[in-house]
């Protein structure tokens, strides 16, 4: 009996209460949809977005001094276009000398790695030649092409982590 | 005469593609156009049921494609309107029984004799969808104001954008419940249009008359008094190029109905 009365009381109050405190579910739905559609459309899940953000911050830090935490990376929809909006709070400009120094160090690093790679590929080519001579009865042109391909990308035999890293760097340089 | 080939698709199943197809086709035919509706949901055909023509199917699209009959022999005339025809799907085969090229061929042949060719698309994005879209130059994307439907509609819009043959696509928002929109429990029309950023061709309110009209096999568009019927009429008019204002879907709120609702709520019987 008491329950019915208290329910009645609450309903009467609810009828007169104008403001709703809790989030109406349609707003929750809209927000969830916008996020999930952005991910669906761009194939960028939160982890990938975070990684992309980190890489962008690293890249830009070479040229400007910025507040790394405050970098804002958002997708925005303008009509039919989805735009990636980047907001970079710049703390101060870097001295030209500072920028040059960072870039020079990077170039030197790249050159050094390139030299090592060149040595490696020459060494591997030599060992391939030796293998070819040994399997001369069975090998033909396609086998050689396959070996060269596997050396570039896929890891068919167990390699050390260093060797696995190098092929990736090689690809990056070739694309430049 | 070169007819317009319009595919009615959605991605999500059960949002009202076939119902919309039957009603829009009937409305266009009532307005004097020569209309043919193609059911491409091989194995799960339903367009025949909605039109009340399920006992009149002799030849299907698969018979045409496998050359057991001529295209004209497979066209079933509507019970009431001779301007309206149905090319039924086969119930005993599946989506692999027809290829995209064959659908394109059929659509091109029908374009010569009909003003409108409405292609009913099955749910999904696999071969059924690819077939249905193959011969079309326009699309109507049907969705409801619910998360899964909107997400799938977005995917479909993405796929349609990538197809050069589809020159335009419009949104048909189905099963809209104005009271839930008012109480902010359902996404509003503007919300859906904004999220999908697609032009609207029609808003169909939720209408229990759909159930009874399907039971009878008579498209609701023939009932002048039903809100959904009127809405479908408007869609047909817009397709024909007329500018029609969107219906005000809100039910009139007078004092008596408000008081009734209050007491219904008290007794725990919601909505």
Contacts between the chains, C-beta under 8 A, distances in Angstrom:
chain1	res1	chain2	res2	distance
A	8	B	266	6.6
A	11	B	265	6.5
A	11	B	266	5.2
A	15	B	262	6.3
A	24	B	183	7.8
A	24	B	184	3.6
A	24	B	185	6.9
A	25	B	184	7.5
A	25	B	185	5.7
A	26	B	181	7.7
A	26	B	184	4.8
A	26	B	185	6.1
A	26	B	186	5.9
A	26	B	187	5.1
A	26	B	188	7.2
A	26	B	191	7.1
A	27	B	184	7.1
A	29	B	147	5.5
A	29	B	187	5.7
A	30	B	187	6.1
A	30	B	191	5.4
A	30	B	195	6.9
A	32	B	147	6.9
A	33	B	147	5.9
A	33	B	150	5.9
A	33	B	151	6.7
A	33	B	195	5.7
A	34	B	195	6.4
A	36	B	151	6.4
A	37	B	151	6.6
A	37	B	154	5.2
A	37	B	195	6.8
A	40	B	151	7.0
A	40	B	154	6.7
A	40	B	155	6.7
A	41	B	154	7.4
A	41	B	158	6.8
A	77	B	197	6.8
A	79	B	197	6.1
A	80	B	197	5.3
